[in-house]
Amino acid sequence: MVWQSPIAPGVTFYQSTIAERPEYPALDGSKTTDVAVIGGGYTGLQAAYNLAKAGIAVTLIEGHRFGDGASGRNGGQFGTGQRWSPEETEAELGYERSRALFDMAEHAKKYVLDFAETQGIDIDFIPGQMNVSHKRGHDREYRESAEIAAARYGYTHLSFMDQEETRERLGSKRYFCGVRDTGTGHINPLKLLVGLARAAHAAGADLREMTPATSIRQAGGKTLIETPTGTITADRVLIATNAYIGNLEPVTAAHIMPIRSFIGATVPLDTFPSVIPGSEAVADSRFVVRYFRKSRDGRLLFGGREAYTADNPIDISSHIRRHIAEIYPELADIEMTHAWGGSVGITLPRKPFAREVMPGVTSIGGFSGHGVMLSNYCGKLYADAVIGKAPELDLLKDLNIGAFPGGASLRKPLLLLALTWYALRDRF
Ligand SMILES: Cc1cc2nc3c(=O)[nH]c(=O)nc-3n(C[C@H](O)[C@H](O)[C@H](O)COP(=O)(O)OP(=O)(O)OC[C@H]3O[C@@H](n4cnc5c(N)ncnc54)[C@H](O)[C@@H]3O)c2cc1C
């Protein structure tokens, strides 16, 4: 039977590409460990893998199955740099910090690709990504952005695309200019996730699926995590639950908000060779970003629609197909084979959140739709910090992300209002 995530709607296309998805047993009694990790997405599993490799006893608990959160269901686009352009970050934080954050994302990119290669995980990597403008009049801005990346950040893989080139490379008349990035690409996220869990298990991490943490408390210098089937006592804890934090820990919940995003997959586009002939990934300039790409077998995987409430949309497929038809009218009747959603963890400034929320308890998440590379790398950096190696994670801790305003009861309605306003602006 096809597995349906209990925390996200729809069955993903990625599930059909995985031959074998090992199951890991639930926790079956109390235990003591050096480090406990809560959450089995990229962040948690990378932390567990790297800690186990360093000989540290680590137990990871996942409330459902690995990949049920964002890491197994995302758009698979790496991008380059952080969520914001380096020049925007520079204007806010100055060159040194902006450069360090840019370099960190480059380290993340290299880390993920090297990890997949050394572990022999075929992640369906396809090179190339294009950021495109859905409005006229932004040529100068896009051109300058490519120039700044090369001149100030040493990143020479960006090239400006005028309207004609943009139309050709996308196979669509809906966009007006863009930047093509040949130094990045896109992947099958679930293949990475499944391979990562295998690697963590092989390295000696104690991995437990179907084991939700129900509370975290501290006693006698240790942290105790309650689950339905036992208590874990740990010297250190990583909270890697990202958008799915719920009520488990209030500081994380105040800083990371879930936003739902939805993706649809078409049948392979064999008879539409003009659609992204170079197979790059695409992200557009809308506030509610439309992100799409071709899979290795030639399907269009198209993401875009967002929702800010917990309700599942009734018909994700038709909605996504309408978005596709706006960009590719010839695909108005294309058959959709899969449609699904997941929760993206966002922070107020759309920068990652990393903080010690209790003594010995670190929380990491809020990659704001830009976490495929970064969450993997942050999991590794957490392990580095435990081992006493490179303090690169401090770059994120120093961002000092603020909480969403409005407190527990008001912040969701306030956010909903703000986001709906920005989403409306996309239509003008
Ligand atoms: C639809 C969608 C499209 C996206 N597209 C892109 C993209 O193209 N590019 C990009 O860079 N990023 C994208 N993202 C974001 C990216 O997927 C995330 O940033 C990244 O996967 C975060 O990984 P994580 O490990 O921090 O969180 P997750 O993968 O969400 O893992 C958190 C895990 O914690 C578990 N958990 C929660 N509570 C508990 C508990 N109490 N006890 C035990 N376990 C618990 C959850 O079940 C979940 O498995 C997208 C996200 C979505 C949803």
The ligand as an SDF file (V2000), in Angstrom:
LIG
                    3D

 53 58  0  0  0  0  0  0  0  0999 V2000
    6.2030   21.8140   -0.6190 C   0  0  0  0  0  0  0  0  0  0  0  0
    7.5740   22.2730   -0.2260 C   0  0  0  0  0  0  0  0  0  0  0  0
    8.4580   22.6980   -1.2160 C   0  0  0  0  0  0  0  0  0  0  0  0
    9.7450   23.1260   -0.8670 C   0  0  0  0  0  0  0  0  0  0  0  0
   10.6290   23.4080   -1.8540 N   0  0  0  0  0  0  0  0  0  0  0  0
   11.9050   23.7380   -1.5520 C   0  0  0  0  0  0  0  0  0  0  0  0
   12.8580   23.9290   -2.5780 C   0  0  0  0  0  0  0  0  0  0  0  0
   12.5800   23.7450   -3.7560 O   0  0  0  0  0  0  0  0  0  0  0  0
   14.1140   24.3180   -2.2050 N   0  0  0  0  0  0  0  0  0  0  0  0
   14.4750   24.4780   -0.8980 C   0  0  0  0  0  0  0  0  0  0  0  0
   15.6200   24.8200   -0.6240 O   0  0  0  0  0  0  0  0  0  0  0  0
   13.5820   24.2450    0.1130 N   0  0  0  0  0  0  0  0  0  0  0  0
   12.3240   23.8670   -0.1860 C   0  0  0  0  0  0  0  0  0  0  0  0
   11.4380   23.5750    0.8160 N   0  0  0  0  0  0  0  0  0  0  0  0
   11.9020   23.6690    2.2150 C   0  0  0  0  0  0  0  0  0  0  0  0
   12.7600   22.4660    2.6320 C   0  0  0  0  0  0  0  0  0  0  0  0
   12.0980   21.2860    2.2840 O   0  0  0  0  0  0  0  0  0  0  0  0
   12.9830   22.5230    4.1460 C   0  0  0  0  0  0  0  0  0  0  0  0
   13.6550   23.7300    4.4650 O   0  0  0  0  0  0  0  0  0  0  0  0
   13.8190   21.3860    4.7110 C   0  0  0  0  0  0  0  0  0  0  0  0
   13.4230   20.1390    4.2170 O   0  0  0  0  0  0  0  0  0  0  0  0
   13.7350   21.4210    6.2350 C   0  0  0  0  0  0  0  0  0  0  0  0
   14.2340   20.2170    6.7760 O   0  0  0  0  0  0  0  0  0  0  0  0
   14.0450   19.9390    8.3370 P   0  0  0  0  0  0  0  0  0  0  0  0
   14.7640   18.7040    8.6490 O   0  0  0  0  0  0  0  0  0  0  0  0
   14.4700   21.1560    9.0990 O   0  0  0  0  0  0  0  0  0  0  0  0
   12.4690   19.8040    8.5430 O   0  0  0  0  0  0  0  0  0  0  0  0
   11.4630   18.6290    8.1180 P   0  0  0  0  0  0  0  0  0  0  0  0
   11.9450   17.9090    6.9250 O   0  0  0  0  0  0  0  0  0  0  0  0
   10.1010   19.2300    8.0450 O   0  0  0  0  0  0  0  0  0  0  0  0
   11.5410   17.5970    9.3090 O   0  0  0  0  0  0  0  0  0  0  0  0
   10.9650   17.8280   10.5560 C   0  0  0  0  0  0  0  0  0  0  0  0
   10.5300   16.4790   11.1030 C   0  0  0  0  0  0  0  0  0  0  0  0
   10.2240   16.6130   12.4920 O   0  0  0  0  0  0  0  0  0  0  0  0
    9.2030   15.6830   12.7720 C   0  0  0  0  0  0  0  0  0  0  0  0
    8.5610   16.0750   14.0370 N   0  0  0  0  0  0  0  0  0  0  0  0
    7.8170   17.1740   14.2860 C   0  0  0  0  0  0  0  0  0  0  0  0
    7.4020   17.1890   15.5600 N   0  0  0  0  0  0  0  0  0  0  0  0
    7.9170   16.0780   16.1470 C   0  0  0  0  0  0  0  0  0  0  0  0
    7.8370   15.5370   17.4650 C   0  0  0  0  0  0  0  0  0  0  0  0
    7.1450   16.1550   18.4460 N   0  0  0  0  0  0  0  0  0  0  0  0
    8.4880   14.3760   17.7260 N   0  0  0  0  0  0  0  0  0  0  0  0
    9.1950   13.7310   16.7480 C   0  0  0  0  0  0  0  0  0  0  0  0
    9.2800   14.2030   15.4850 N   0  0  0  0  0  0  0  0  0  0  0  0
    8.6500   15.3600   15.1790 C   0  0  0  0  0  0  0  0  0  0  0  0
    8.2820   15.7960   11.5710 C   0  0  0  0  0  0  0  0  0  0  0  0
    7.4320   14.6550   11.4670 O   0  0  0  0  0  0  0  0  0  0  0  0
    9.2710   15.9300   10.4300 C   0  0  0  0  0  0  0  0  0  0  0  0
    9.5660   14.6990    9.8280 O   0  0  0  0  0  0  0  0  0  0  0  0
   10.1380   23.1650    0.5060 C   0  0  0  0  0  0  0  0  0  0  0  0
    9.2480   22.7330    1.5000 C   0  0  0  0  0  0  0  0  0  0  0  0
    7.9770   22.2840    1.1370 C   0  0  0  0  0  0  0  0  0  0  0  0
    7.0450   21.8000    2.2030 C   0  0  0  0  0  0  0  0  0  0  0  0
  1  2  1  0
  2  3  1  0
  2 52  2  0
  3  4  2  0
  4  5  1  0
  4 50  1  0
  5  6  2  0
  6  7  1  0
  6 13  1  0
  7  8  2  0
  7  9  1  0
  9 10  1  0
 10 11  2  0
 10 12  1  0
 12 13  2  0
 13 14  1  0
 14 15  1  0
 14 50  1  0
 15 16  1  0
 16 17  1  0
 16 18  1  0
 18 19  1  0
 18 20  1  0
 20 21  1  0
 20 22  1  0
 22 23  1  0
 23 24  1  0
 24 25  2  0
 24 26  1  0
 24 27  1  0
 27 28  1  0
 28 29  2  0
 28 30  1  0
 28 31  1  0
 31 32  1  0
 32 33  1  0
 33 34  1  0
 33 48  1  0
 34 35  1  0
 35 36  1  0
 35 46  1  0
 36 37  1  0
 36 45  1  0
 37 38  2  0
 38 39  1  0
 39 40  1  0
 39 45  2  0
 40 41  1  0
 40 42  2  0
 42 43  1  0
 43 44  2  0
 44 45  1  0
 46 47  1  0
 46 48  1  0
 48 49  1  0
 50 51  2  0
 51 52  1  0
 52 53  1  0
M  END
$$$$
